[in-house]
Amino acid sequence: METKLKRRITESGFKQVWIANKIGITTAALSYYVNGLRIPPDVLARLADALNCEPAELVGNVEEVTA
């Protein structure tokens, strides 16, 4: 299942390495968060700032809609 963070990064057009450098974490740490591991509140706030969104928009999984 795709995480909201992963979708937001994809939609932003930024590379993960750029985002990681911008917010001061390793690309390995960002990869863990993108794959659904718990994001520390301070990192979540920096991610939201870098991606120009609210922190709540980055937490959880994308819901799949089926007809």
Beta strands, then each sheet from edge to edge (+ up, - down):
end
